[in-house]
Amino acid sequence: MSTTFPVMTIRWHNEATKLVKRALWFLSVKFLVHLLLVFFACQKQVAFCVELSQPIGNTFETLLSRFGSRYCINVRPQEKSWYQSPCGRFYDERIDVIIGVRLAGKLYSLPFSRLEFANFDAVNQILTPCKLIWRASLKSPHMRLYLKFTSPFYPKDERTTLLPAFIVEFVVENCSDAPLHGELIYGRELNARQLATLRMSDGMAVFETQGVFKALEGVKGEDWDAELTRLGSKTILTFTRGFKLPPNANDRGILVLACYSRDAFFTARGYPYRFKYARLFGDVNEVMNYALANAEELCSRTELFEKTILDATEDDALKMLISLAFQSYASNALWLIPAEDVAASIGLKREPPFKQWFSVLEGGGGLFNSTVDVEYNISPFYLLYWNELLEMLLDEWSAYRKGGIIRHDMGMGFVANGMSYYHDMPVEENTNFLLMLFSLWASTAKHSLVKGKWSIVVELIKYLMSTDTDGNGFPNFGTSNTIDQAVYVTQHAPEQTYLAMKMAAAYQAVWQMARFVGDFGIAKECQSALEKITATMKKAWLGDHYPVSIDKTIPGWDAYSIYTANGWLLHFIVGVSPQVDIQRIRIDIINSTKVTWRGYSSTHTSVDVTTFISQNIWRDCIAAYLGVDMIKNARSYWGLQWTLNRTTGGAFVDSYNYDTGYSSLRYYPRGMAAICYILALGGVSFNALEKKIVVQPLRENVVIPLPWLSDWASKRIPSIEMRLSEGKPQVSISHKELLEGWNIVLGR
């Protein structure tokens, strides 16, 4: 070995040192890229750069966002901060916000401003998938304040879901025996540009916000007074509503916070795109008027959607975990349409590459557009609630593929002109794509999905088969995967068991699709490849678990891993039995969980120190389908989220290093994997090709929503409720008419 500064030169003599060389190369490049991504994502908003304080009451950091429309609120009580912007998380700015009451000239506000106000005696924060609620109270005078911010969401309803507005409900209650007079108050800081463009009238204000794109923001309410107030060096736009309450009475007021932009801020394959809400609403005034006039209905629809989640989960920690995950997911979603007028103005005469665009940014993981491996874990949400969104993603990924490989992502931030990540993950992303395509087909029986993409399926499956160069079915190249912040054997090793099992799941899926389209040659090849993998898996068994890799020259090859069965969950959901040794898979999950568990969760493997909470959730749900109840682990996952979001923050935080205490992948969408819990608790599988629903509850008393069969327009959401009464199971089914033609099998 010879060394010069600043360049290191190393002579490599054998296969072992070649492995070390490769590991060092990946680590060095990954480290530099990681630093760049962290810098980009944090945008000078790293939590340790600000003064932290003990949050009041049980408050914690979270997000509330408009799905597909980017309008986002990020509350950070540990910093006494409030971030808000039409441009969304990572493009937002901190503003001082006042939310509370004025009593006898004294202002009481929630802890989202560094301006000095009196605190409430008690503050309780409640989170649901689409609502952020605070209950605040004073002992003297004895009163309560209820505040509810609603972000409307309703499956298959674009007007409700994409509306760029929050509905804010204030309820003040006089709990004393004496009259109570005062004002409800909402105020927000305005900067110089916003003040210069401010327009005010009775109960309404509109101003311009300039970020990565230009937008108008507005506030409107009936029976509210709007004015500008000077507090120190800050100018505050203030909305007040007076109340005079007799003893034990209450008063209620509604405000709407809205935004609007027609800017073509996004580029996909060189073509400009703007928010889809611009097709549904003409301007910010129309948005505010619609939201205010329809506030009750919008909130009612939102609660109906939420009931499908909250009624199916008995544990409060599980409800909170799913709610936090949904809000981080929604904050990253983009739903757009082509801006043909802008394209024409810059001389683009071609047709837009996509009739509409849907993608999900990867949050603090680099803002990549719809990373395939992230969407793989989110995909059950689409299967349950909005299958058309997954279909759009499959079309987009298909358009960006290259050389038989589905690329890791489609671009970074608001530019989707091609993959931005620094390397492909060929085996992983090809299998993810195929498994999502198969599950979408099996759950909808939409045959055009398979017929229209069959040539792509053949491309991808041929690539997968080519990665097995020694005939044992396991991949020898193309094995780098998404499990970053992991050791070499976990992320890059050839002949990984995790990827081999995922290939087996993909082969089984493509075998069934091939038989449907009549391509019996591909079906035969898939069956042969699957048999090779199962034979090798049999030899690889180590008595109580499967190894991470069957390449014994790599350090850590025989470690325990939580990823072995990762490829099979979508098969379980659509009622397809894996053609592998299920009993060994069950044993592997139980033992790997025991060995890798550290405090709040399992690390990737027994030789890793980092965890992905989303992959722990995914593992738990696979275990549930195998009759192993790990759902209680959700309490630990919520414990980690709670702890982090009262200190360093990050809303849904996916990655945590147990040795350093460093958290990353913040404001991350992949926590939406938690939606699988509502299926796992009921052991639910559904297959539209067979018109069959199987329910095998993990616990005795369960409510099982069937949202994929819902008639959302008429507000009919079927469900199955199973209760144990006097030792006998009692079953009731709501809206049976929507299950006509389906065969329902109950019991484990």
N, C-alpha and C positions, 0 to 999 in steps of 0.2 A: 504494500500500500504506500503510495506517495501522496503528499498533501501540499498544496500551495494555497495561499490566501489571495483572493476570496473564492477560488475555484477548487473543488475537491475532485481528485481523480482516483478511481479505485479499479484495480484489476480483479476481474471475476473469473474464477477457475472452474467452478462446478455448478451442478443444478441447484444445490442448496443456496449458494451465494447468489445465484440468479433470482431466486425467489425473494431474497432479502433486497436485492437491487430493485426489483419491481415494486416491492412494498414501500421502499424509501421514495421511489419516484411518485407513486400515488399519494403518499403522505405529504410530500413537499408541495405538489401541485394543489392537492386538496386544501392544504393549510392556507396557501395564498388566496385561492378562490374563496374559501370560507371567510377570510378576513374581509375581502371585497364585498361579499354578500351581506355580512353582518353590518358593515359600514353603510351599505345601500339601504338595508331594511330599517335600520334604527334611525337614520336621519337625525342624528344629534339628540335622540330622545331616549337614550339608554338610561334605565332607571337609576343606576348608581351615580349618574351625573347630576341628579337633583337631590334636594334634601327630602328625606323620607320621614314620616311621622307615623305614630300608631293610629290607624284608621278608627274613626268613631264608631261605636256600636259594633255590628257585625258586617260593616260595609267592606267591599273588596272590589278590585278592578274587574271590569268586564266591558264588553262592546254591545251596542245596539245598532243594527244596520238595516238599511233597506236592500232587500234581496235584488241582485242584478242591477241596482241603480247607484251603488257606491256611497250614498249619503250615510254618514256614520257618526255615532257618538261613542267616545271612549272615555269612561269615567275612571279616575284614578284617585280614590280617597287617600291612599297612602302618600300621595304627592300634593294633596289638596288641589287637584288639577282636573280639567275637563277639556278634552280634545274633540274638535268637531270640524267637518268639512264635507262639501258636496263631492270632493275628489276621493274621499275615503281614507281608511287607515294607511299610514305610511306617507300620506300626502297632506295630512291635517296639521293644524296648529293649535297650540294651547290658548284657551280664552278663559277669562274669569266669568263665571256663571253664578247667578244668584237664584236660588229656588227656595221659597219659604213663605214666611208671613211677617207682617209688621204689626206689632201690638203696642199700643200706647207710645208710638214713636220709636220703638226698639225693633230692630230687624233681626230675625232668626233665619238662618239659611243652612242648607245642607253643605257638607264639607268639600265643595268643588271650586273654591276660590281662595286666593291668598290675601284677599281683602279681609279686613277684620270685622267679623260679625259675631253675634252671640250664637252659641250652639244650642241645639235642642237637648233636652235632658236624656232622651233615648232615641236611637235611630235603628230601625230594623230594615235590612235590604232583602228583597225577595226576587228571585230570578225564575223566569219561565222561558221557553224557547223564543218567544216573540215579545216579551214584556220585561221591563225593568221597573220594580216597585219599591218605594220607600214608605215606611210608616214611622213618622216622627211624633214626638209628644213632649209636652211641658207639664210640670207639676203645678206651677203657679205662673200665670193662670192655667187651670187644668183644661188642656185642649189637646186634640190630636190632628195631625195633618197626614193625609193619604195622597201620595203622588204616584201616578202610573203613566209610564211612557210605553206606548204600544207601537210596534213596527208591524203593520198588517202583512199577513201572509195567508194565502189560501190556494191549495193545489189546483192546477188547471185554470186559474183565474188570473190572467196577466194584469188586468186593470187594478185589482186589489194588491197583487204581489209587487208590481213594479212601481206603483205610486210613490214618487219621491217625497214622502212626508211622514212625520211622526205625529201621533195623536197623544196629547198630554192632558191627563185628567187630574184636577185638583179637587180634593174634598176636605173641608175643614169642619171639625166637630167640636162643639162646645160641651165639655164634660162637667162643667160646674153648675152651681145653682144660681149663678149671677149672669147677666147679659155679657156678651163678648163682642166687642167691636174691633175691627182691624182691616187688613188688606192681604189678599193673596198676592204674591209677587213672583214674577219671572223676569230676570234680567240677564243680558249678555253683553260682553265687551265688544265694541266696534273699533276697527282700525281706521286709519286715515282714508283709505280707499273706500271702505264701506260707508263711512260718514259722508264722503263726497258724493256718493251715489244714492244716499238714503232718500226714500220717499215714504211719507207717513200720512195716514188718514185715520178715521175712526176705527180703532181696534185692529189696525193693520200696519205693518212696516215691511218694505222691500228694499234690499240693498245688494250691491254686486260684490262677489268674492272672487278673487283671482288666485288660482293655484296653478296646477299643471294645465288646467283649462279654466275658462271663464264661466261663471255660473251666477244666477240670481238666487238669493236666499230670502225667505219671507217668514213672518210670524203673524198669525191672525187669530182673533178670538171674538166672540160675541160678548158684549157687556164688559169689555176690558178697555182700559185707558192706556195709550202708548205715549211715552215721553222720553226725552234724553236726560240722563242724570250724570252729574260729574262727581266721581268718587276718587279723591286724590288725583293722580295723573291719568286715570282711566275715564273714558266716556262709555256709559252703560245705557243701552237701549232697554227701557224698563216697561213691562206690562203689569198693571195692577188691577185688581178687582176687589172693590170694597164689600164688606159683609157686616151685618148687624144681626147677631144670633141670640135668640132667647135661650134660656137654660136647656141643655140636652137637645139642641137642634144642630143642623148641619147645612152647609152650602156647597154647591158644586160648580166648577167652571171648567171649560174645555179650551185649550189652545192647540193650534196646529203649527208645527215647525216644518217648513218646506224648502225645496230647492228646485232648480231647473237649469238645464243647459242643453243647447243645440250644437255645441262645439263637436267637431269630428276629431276627437282626441285620441282615437285608437286606430291602429293600422294592422290589418291582417293581409298577409301576402301582398303588401304594397297598396292596399285599397283602404280608404278612410271609412271609419264606422263611428256612429254616435249611439247614445242611449236609446233603447227601444221605447222608453216612456215618452220620447218626443213624438212618436207616432200616435200615442194614446191621449196626450194632453198638449194643449196649444202653448201654454206659458205658465209661469209660476202662480199667477192669479187663478187660473183654472184649476191648478193643483190644489191650492189652498181652499178654494170654494168647494171643490168636490170632496176633499177630506173632511171639511167642517160639516157640510150638509149630510154626509154619509158616515159620520164618525161612529154612530151606534152599530150600524150594519157591518162596517169594516172590523170593528172590535169583536162583534159576534162571530163573524166568519173566522177570525184569527183564533178565538177561543175554541171553536169547533175543531180546527186543525190541531191545536195544542192538546185537546182531550184525547186524541188518538195516541199521544205519547204519555201524558201524565196519568191517565186512567190505567194504563198498562204497566205502570211501574210503581210499586208500593213503597219502596225505600226512598226517603227524601234525598239522600246523597246521590242516588241514581238519577232522580229527576233533575237535580242541580247539575250533574255532570253532563247529561244530554242537553240541557238548556244552555250551558256555557259553550258546549261544542257547537250547537246550532248557530249561536250568535257569531262565533268566530268564523264558521263556514259561510254564513250569509254575508259577512263583511267582505269576503273575498270574491263573491260571485259577480260576473259581468254578463248582462244580456243586452245585445246591441243589434243595430240594423245598419245596412249600407247607407252612407251619405252620398247619394248619387250627384246631388247638386255640387258638393265640394269636389267630388271626383271630376265632374265636367269643368269646373272652374280652373283646375290645374292640368287639364288636357288629357285626363284618363278616359278613353272612349270604350274600354273593355267592360264586360259584365263583371259585377262583383263576384269574388271567388266563393262567397257564401251568402245565401239569401238572408240569413241572420246568424248571429254569432253568440255562442254561450261558452264561457270558460270560468275557471275558478283559480284566482291567483294563489300562489303557495305561501302567502303570509310571510312571516319572518324567515322562511326557508329560502328566500331569494326572489319572491314575486314571479316565479315561473308560471306561465299560463297552462293550466290543467295538466300538471305532471301526471303521467299515466298511472304510476304506482300509487299516487295519492288518491286519484279518482277511483282506483280499484277498491280502496277501502271505504270510499263514500258511496259507491254504486248501489248498495242496498237501499239507500234513501231514494234514488231515482226509481228503482224497481217498485218501491212501495207507493210513492207519491206522484212522480212526474217523469214517466218513462221517456217522454219526448226529449228531455234534456240530455239523457244519456245517448240517445240516438244522434243528436247534434254533435256530441263529443266524438262519437265513433266516426262520423263523417269527417270531422275536422282532422282527427289523428290520421285517418286514411290519406288525406290530402298531403300531409307532411311526411309520410313515410319515405324511406330511402333504402334501396338495395335489399328489400325483404325484411327491413327492420322498422318497427314502430319507434319513433324517436321519443326521448325522455319527456320533452315538453315542446311547446310551439313558439316560444319566445318569452321575453321577460318584460314585466310591467305592462305598459300600454302599446307595446310593439310585438306583434306575433308574425314575424317574417321567417321564422325557422328556429330550430332548437338553440337555446342559449346555454344550457348546461355544458360542462367541459368534456363529458364523455357519454356515450350511449350506454344503455343497460339492455342489450338486445334480447337475451333469453327472458329476463323478467318482464320487460314491457310487451314483448310479443305474446307471452302467456297471459298477461293481464288483459290485453286487448281481446284475445280469443275467449277468455273466460267471461268477460263482460258481454261480449257479443252473444255468446251462447245463453247466458242467463237472461238477457233481454229478450231473446227469441223464445226461450222456454216459458218465460213469465207472461208474454203477450200473445204468443202464437202468430206474430207478424212475420209471415214467411218471406216477405220482400227483403227483410234484413239480411237473411242468409243468402238468398238468391242474388241480391244486388252486390254483395261483398264476397262472393265465393272465390273469385280470382285472387282477391287480397288474402283470404284465408289460406289458400293454397300456397301463396308466396311466403306467408309467415310460417306455416307449418313445415315447409321445405327447409327454411332457414334453421328452424329448431332441430330438425333431423340431422342437418349437416354439422351441428355442434358436437355430436357424438362421434368422435374420431377413433374410439377404441372398441366400439361394439357393445358396450355395457348399458347403453341408454342414457347415461349421465352426460351433461354438457362439459366439454373440455375447453371451450372458448366462449366468449360473449357473456361471461359470468359475473361481471361487475354489476352490483345491484344498488338499491336505494338505502341500504342499511349503513349510512355514513356514520361517522363518529364511532365506528366499530374497528376491531382489529382486522388484519388482512384476511384471515381465514373466513371471517363472517361476511365481509363485503366483496372480496375479489377472487377467492380461491376457485380453481376449477373443480369440477365434479362435486358441487355442493348438493347436499341432500335436499335442502329447501327448494332449489331450482329444479332438481330432478323430479320431485314430487309435484311441483307446479306444472312441469312438462307433462307428467302423467295425467293430471287433471285436464290439461289442454288437449292431449291426445284423445282422451275419452269424450270430451266435448265435440271435437272435430269429427271423430268417428260417427257420432250421432248426426251431426249436420251433413256429413258426406253421404250417409245413407239416405237422408232426406232429399238431397239434390241429385242423387243417382251417381255419384262419383265413387264407385266401389273400389277403385284402385287406391285412392287416398284413404278410404276407410280401412282397407287391408294394411296399408303402411302404418297407419296410426295404431292399429291393434298390435302389430308386430313391435312397434317402438314401445308401447305401453307394457307389453310382456317382458321386454328386456329390462325395463326399469324395475318392475315388480320382482323379477328374479334377482337383480342386483341389490335391491332393498332387503330382500330376505337374507342375503349374505352379509349385508352391512350391519345388521342388528347386533348390538353390543350387550344384550342381556336385559337391560332395563331402559335403553334409549337408543335413538339413531345418532350417528355422528354428524358433525357439521359438514364434513367433507369426507369422501372415501380415499382422498389422497393423503396417505400416511406420512408423507415427507413434510407436510405443512404443520407448524406448531399450532396446537389447539384443535387439530382435526377431529379428535374424539370427544370434544366438549358437548355439553347439553345445550340445546337450542330451543327457543319457543317458536321457531319458524317452520318446523318440519311439515306440519299439516296446513300451512297457510293457504295453499292453493285450493282447498276443498270446501271452504265455507259457502261460496256461491252455489256449488253443487248441492249442498245440503238444503239451501234456501229454495231451490227449484226442484227438490225431491229426487235427485239423482244419486244413487248409491255409489260411492267411490269403489273402484276395482283395485283396492289395496287391502292390506291386512289391518282392518279397523281395530282389532283388539290391541295390536302393537302400537297403533297411533294413539289409542287411549292411554296406554301405559306410558308412552313417551311424553305425552302432555302432562300427566300427573307428576312424573319424576322430574322433568325439565323445569316445571314450575317450582317445585320444592328446592331444587338446587340453585336456581337463578334468582330467587326472591330476595330483594334487599329493601327493607323498610316500606316503601310505598308500592313497589311493583317488581316485575322481573326485568333483569337486564337482557340484552339480545341473546347472549349465550353465557355459559359459566366462565368464560375467559374474557368477557366484556364488562365494562363498568358503567355503560350508558344504557338508558331505557328509552323506548318509544311507548308512551301510554296507549296510543292508538293500536299498536300491535299486541299489547297485553289484552286490550278489549277484544280484538279479533280472535286471539287465542281462547279467551273465556267463552266466546260464542260458539266456536268450534267444539269446545269441551261440552257445552250444553247439549248440542245435538248428539253427543256421544253418551249422554246421561250423567255427566260429571258437572256438579253445580259449583261454578267458580264466580257466580254473579256477585257474591258478597265482596269480591275484590274491588268493585266499583267504589266502595266506601274509602278504600285506601287511595284510589286514583283521585277521588274528589278531595281527600285530605291533602294531597300534594298540590292540587290546583288552588285550594283555599289558602294554604300556607304561602305559596308563591305570589298570589294575587293580593295579599295583604302586605307584601314586601317589595320584591323586585318587579312583580306584575307580569303581563304578557297575555291576559285572557286565557284562551286554551293554549297551554304549553305542552308540546308533545315530547320534547327531549329533555332528559335530566341526567347529569353525570354524578354518580354517587360518591366518587372520590373527591371531586373538586367543588361540588354544589352548584356547578354552572348549569343554567337552563338555557335552552335554545329552541328553535322552531316555535317561536312565540306568535300569538295571533294566528294560529295555524288551523287550516280547515279539516285536517284528517281526523280530528276527534269525532267527526260526524259518523265514524264507524260505530259509535255508541248507539246509533239507531237500531243496530242489530240486536240489542238487548231485548227489544219488545218482541222480536221474533224468537230469540233464543229462550226466553222465559216460557213461551208457549210451545217450544219445539215445532214451530210452524214451517211447513214447506208448501209451496204452491206451484203448480205446473199447468199452464194454460193449454199445452199440447195434449195433455191427458185429461184436462178439466178436473183436476184432483187437488184437494187440500188435505194435508195430514196435520193433525194437532196432537203432539205428545208432550204435555206440560211437564216442566221440570219441577214445578211446585204444585201444591194442592189447590190453591185458590188463585186463579189468573183471569184477567180480562185481555182478550186477544183481538186487537183491531184488525180489520181486513181492508186497509185503505185503498189497495189496488183495485178493489171491486166497487169502490164508492161512486155514487152519483153526486158529485160535488155540487153541481148546479142546483139540485133539489135538496141539498144538505142531508143526504142519506148516506151514512157511513156504517156499514155492517160490522158487527163484532160478535165474538163467541165468548161467553162468560162461563167459567167452570168453577163451581164451589163444592166443597165437601160438607154435606149436611147429614148428621147422624151416621157418619161413616160411609155414606153413599155419595157418589159424584152427581151433582146436579148441573145440567147443561141448558143454557138458554142462548138463542141466536136472534140478534136484532136484524131487521130488514132482510128477512129470508128471501124476499122476491129478487134481490140482487144476486143471490147465490143459485138461482135456477140453472140447472144443467151441470152444476158442479157436484162431484162426489166428495163428501166430507168424511174423513176417517178420524175417529177420536180415540185417544188412549195410547199409552206407551206399551 
